[in-house]
Amino acid sequence: MSTLDELLNARPTKEIWHEICQLLPELNEEQLSTIAPRVLSWPAQQRPMPDDWWDQWTTGDVRPHHSLAGVRHLGILRVADAEDEHDEGEETGLDDADFYHGATAVAAPSDLSWVALGAAAEWHHNGGDIVRWNTIEKDRLTWLLGGGDYHDEPHDMQVSPDGRTVLTSVESCLHAWSAETGDELWTHPERSGSDDEEEEEDDFGDEEDEEDEDEDLVRISFSGDSCRVAIGTCTSGRVEVREAETGRVVLSIPAGQQAFGPVALDENGRLLAHTSPGGRVVVREADSGTVLVTAQTRLSHVNALAMAPDGTAVFAVGGTADDAAPAAQLLKLDPAHAVGALIRPTELPVEIDTSSFTFATRAMWTDRGPYAFVTADKGSVLFDSTARTLWAYPTRQIVSFTPDGRAMVTVDETIEAWFLTGLAAPEPTTAGD
């Protein structure tokens, strides 16, 4: 067998990568750290996670050498006119759902053992199917909501960090399901027509907004401990915090206070961040609604938020009035309130207009800091708070970060898991290093 040094000097091929993957598990953490820049210099798509690593990952046995994998192909969607290299002979349980017009939402747990997918609506006939698909036993499909039961499609779908709950909104109605069984845990408004809800404290789904329900996109964010979930509408201006398990309202911000989605919670669900007109970001106590900070960003529109687990900072992603390209800002809350410099990707290999497909922008706070994903008709890009472009693609992608921030799942005609540490470009070296 060739040495690792010889293999890394060779031209990247599937066969060479297979040999490298047999050698990497034998290295200790110091050796992996030394060799990592050379491995990461290979394009991520040429470093697929091998089957044995994948088996370990999906059972929660994440090992240091896994960080050098770039991608794992999960499956395909049978969309209109799709032609893909993975298509031949690949049949899965996803074929039982209707993804003819593609997907509009995706969510995945940290172990990537399944994904929840929302299909695009077939507007003259049905809404989009919403399903849970097993990425290991690929013939297993759990139905959450059939498209024949409604006429809409999901645009933000989230999985709780503990992997137990899937939440989305369609037809101005929140739906929470058990990820394990697919059973519905709660809905709001309740489909039974119950009037038990405390209307004064909860105006989500008011009839006065029904005429805007197709455009009034809903954004969702779980607390890190999975106990609470924040929901915010982007047009009608309604923001709530609920108990994730029961749907009970913890906080409902009155419509007149100009609170809008996107939203974000800290680890314990005690702090809530939401947007306000003019690029402002507001941080409140989640129990009382008391405003703690109102930060004026340099963004004209904020399309995604992520909060540091300890509640000391918020990452805002959007665009500016004078430039449609993606931008972000880091807002420090503690020990003193400060708005950081505007962050723009250092490289933008695809053309992206942040005024379109705002619902598909995502932000995630990871152990390595915050990340931003922005997509539009002509491309998609992932960048971090240091402005490094980590990943780009020439078409619009639907994406979701895993709750632990280790991976992101992208959906177009194919479903791929990209490992964030495996996307990090090698740091440039200086003389004497």
N, C-alpha and C positions, 0 to 999 in steps of 0.2 A: 504494500500500500504506500502511496506517495505521502510525503510529509505534508503537514498543514501549510508550511511555508511555500512549498512547491505548488500546492493546489491553489493558494490564494494569488500566486503569480500567474496562473494560467487564465486563459480567456474564459469568462463565465459561461457555463453550460449546465444543463440539468444533471448530467452525470458527475461533473466536478462538484456541484453543490451537494449531491447525495453523499459523496465521499467526505466532504467537509462536515456534514451533519453527523457522520459516524465518529468523528474525532473530537468535536466540540464538547460533548458531555464528559470527556476524560480530563478536561482542563479545570483547574481550581479557579476561584473568583478573580484572583490577581492575574492569572494567565488570560482569562477571558477579557478582563479589562484592557490588557495590553494588546490583544489581538483584535478587539472590537472595531477600532477605526478601519482596519483593513477589510474586515468582513462587511461593515456598513458602507464601504465604498462601492460595493456591488449594488445595482438597482434593486429596490425592494421587491419588485415583481419577479426577480430572478432568485429570490431567497424564500421560496414557499416553505411553510412549516411542514415537516414530514409527519407521517402517520403516527409514529411512536411518540413524538413530542405532543402531537394533537391529543392523543389518548390521555397523556398526563395532564395537559392543560384543562380539558373538559371534565376531569375528575377533581380539579382543584389543586393538583400537584404541579404548581408553577415553579420551574427551576431556572437558575441564572442564565443558562445558555439559550433558553427560549427567547430572551430579549433580542437575539440576533436574527430571528426569523422576521421576514417582511410581511408576508401575506398568507392567508389560507383561503382557498376557494371553497365556498360553502354550497353553492347550488346555482340554478338558473331559473329565470321566469319565462314562461311561454308567452312572450309578448308579441304583438303584431310585427311581422316582417323581421323577427330576430334571427340573426345568423351569428353563432358563437362557437369558438373552438371547443368549448366544453359540452356542447349540446349533444353530440353524437352518443347515443346509448345511455344518456343520463335521464332516468325517469324517477320521480320522487312523488311524495304525497302532495307536493305543491301543485301537481297537475290536476288535482281535484278541485282547486279553487280557481277563480277567474281572474287572471292577471293579464288578460289580453291587451289592456291599455296601460300596463305597468303598475308600479307601486307608488303610493304617496306618503307612506310612513313606515318606519321600521324601529324596532327596539330590541335590545339583547341583554341578557344577564352577563355578569362578569365571566362566567365559565364558558360562555358561547355555546352551550350545549343545545340551545334552541334560539329561535328568533321569532318575534311577533311581527307580522306584516299586515299592512293595510293596502288593499288594491284600489286603483283608480276607478271611479264610478263610470258606469255606462249610462249616461245621463237620461237617455230616453227609455231605459228599462229598469236598471237596478243601481243600488249603491255599491260601494266597494266591499268585497269580502274582507273580513278581519280574522286572521288565523294565527295559531301558534304552531311552528314547524320545528320538528326535532332535527338538529343538524348531524346527529350521530346515527340514529335509526331513521333514515330519510324517508321511509314510507309512512311515518307517523305524523298525522296532521290533526290538531285539535281546533275545532271551530269555536270562535268567540262570538262573532256576529255575521250572519249571512247577508249578502248584499240585497237579497230579495226582501229583507225586512225593513229597509229604509232607503232613502234617496239622498246620499251624501257620501263623502269620503273623509277619512281621518288625515290630519296634517301634522299633528304632534302626538306621538305615542311614547310613553315612558314606562320603564320597568323599575320597580323599587330596588334599592341597593341589595336587599336581602333576596331578591329574585322571586318573591312570592306574589307580587301584584302587578298587573298590567292595567294602565289607565290611558284612556283617550277620550275624545269628544267628537260626536257627530250629531247633526241636526240640533245644535245647541243643547245637547244632552251629554252629561258625563257618564262614562261607563267604566266600572272597575271590575276586573275579573281575577279569579284565582289562576295564577300561572300554571299550577300543577294540574288542576282538573278542568279549567275552562269555565267553571261555574261563575255566574255573575255575583259579585259581592254586594254591590250597590250601584244605583243610578241616581242621577239628579238632573232635572226633575224626575220624580218617581213615575214610571209608566202607568202605574195603577191609578194615578190621579189623586193619591193621598194628599191631604192638606195638613199633614202633621208637621211639615217643615216650618221653622220659625221665620216667617217672611220678612220681618223687620231686620233680621240679622243676615238674611241671605237672599239676594236678588238675582242670583245667577239663573239665567233662563227666563227672565221676565218676558211677558207677551209683547210689551212695547218694542222689543228688539227683534221680534220674529222676522220682520221684513229685511233685516240685515244679516240673517243667520248664515247665508252662503258666504259672505265676505268677512264676518266677524270671527276671525281665526282665534283659536284658543291655545295658549301656551301653558306647559305643565312642568313642574319641577318637584322632585322628592327631597326631603331632608336626608342627610347621610345615614341617619339611624333608621330610616324607612317608616318612621311613625307618623310623619306629616307630609302633606302634599300641598303645594301652592298652585293655584290656577288663575290665569289672567287672560282677559279678552283684549284683542288688539284694536278694536274699533269702538265698541260700546263702553269701554272703561269700567270693567268689573274685576276686582281682584279679591281672592279668597284664600284662606288657609283651612284645610280640612284634616281630620284624622284619616290616615290612609286605609285603615282596616274597616272602618264603619261609615266613612263619609260625613261624620258629624262636623258641623262648622265650628272652627276655632275663632276665625276672624273673617269679617266681611267688610270691606272698605266701602263706604257710601259712594255712589256714582259721582257726586259732585266734587270729590277730592282729586279728580284727574289721575287716577291710578290705572295703568294699563299693563298688559303683558308685553314683553317677556317678564318672567319672574324667576327668582332663585331663593333658596333657603340655605342656612348654614347646617352644620353637622347635626345639631340637636333640634332644629326647627324652631329656634327661639328668635332668629332674625330673618326678616323677609326683605328682599330687594325687588323693586318693580320699576318700570319706566314711567315717565311723565312727559308731556309735550315739550318740544324744543330741545330734545337730547338730554333731558335731566334723568338722573337715577335717584330714587328715594329708598332709604333703608329705614325700616320700622321694627319695633318690637312686635313679634308675631302674636303674642297673647293680647296685648292691649291696643295695638295699632298706633301707638305713639311714634311720631316721626323723630328719628335720631339724627339723620343726615339727609340733606338734599344737595346733590352734587351736580353742577353744570358741566357736562362734558363738551368736547369740541365736535361731537358727532351730531349731525342734524337728525339722524334717525338711528335708534338703537334696536337691533333685531335679535339679539341674544344676550343673556347674562349668565355669569357663573360666580358663585360666592366661595371664598376660601372656607374650608371646613371650620376654622376657628373664628370665622366672622370678621376678620381684620381687613379684608379687601374684597372688592368686586371687580370683575373683568367684564367690560361692556364692548360689544361688537356691533358694527353697523357701517355707516358711511357718512361722508360730509357733503355739504351742499355744493361745494365747488369741485368735487371729484367723485365720480361714481365708483371708484376702486375701493376694495375693502379696507377698513380701518378699525382700530380698537384702542381702548384706553384702560389703564389700570387705576382704580380708585382706592386709595388707602384710607381705612376708617379708624385704625388704632395703631399707635397711640395718638396720632393726630390726623385729622382729615386733610387729604392732599390728592389732587388730580394729576396723574402722570402725563407724560408726553404722548402725543399721538403716535400710534404704532401702525406702520404700513408694511406689508410683506416686502422684503428686500428683493425678491424675484417674483414676478407675476407672469408665468409662462402662458397663461390663458386669459382671455378677455372676460372680465366679470363686472357686471353692473349691479351694485348692491340695492338698487331700487326695485329690482325684480326678484321674485321668489324669496321674499324676505322671510316667509314662514319656514324655509328650509335652512336658515342660518342656525348654527349651534355653537355653544361655548361649553367648555368643560374644564374644571379645576382638577389637576392630577397631582401626584406626588412630585412631579417635575415642573409644576407651575401650570398656568392656564393655557388652553389651546382654543383656536377659533377655526370653524369650518364655514365656508361661504360658497354658495353655488348659484349659478344662473344658467341661462340658455346655452351659452357658449363655453362653459367650463366650471370647474370646481377647484378650490384650493384650501389647504390646511396650513395654518401658520401658528407660531407660538408668541409668547409675550416679548421675546427678544427680536421679533420681526423675521425670524427664519421661516422660509417656505419649506415645509417638510414633505408635501405631497401635492400633486396637481393632476387634473384629468381634463381632457378637452370636451367633456359633455356634462350636462346637469346630472348630479347624483343625489339620491335620497340617503341620508346618513343618520347614524345614532352612535354616540359613544357608549361603551359599557360603563356601568356605575363606578367601577374601580379605576377608570381612566387608563386602562392598559391597552385598550383596542378601540377601533371604530369599525362599524359595519357599513358598507356602502352597497346601494342597490340601484341598478339600472336594468340591463338585461341579465346581468349576473349578480350574485350575492357574494361579496368578498369581506373577509375580516382582515384589517390592516393593524399591525402591532406597532404602537406608537414609539416604543423604544427602538424598534427596528427601522423606523423612518428617520431617525436622527442622523443628520449628516455628520461625518467626522469633523471634529474641531481642527482648524488649520494649525499646523505646527510651526514653530519658529526656530531659528538657528540655535543649536545647543540643546534642544529638547531630546 
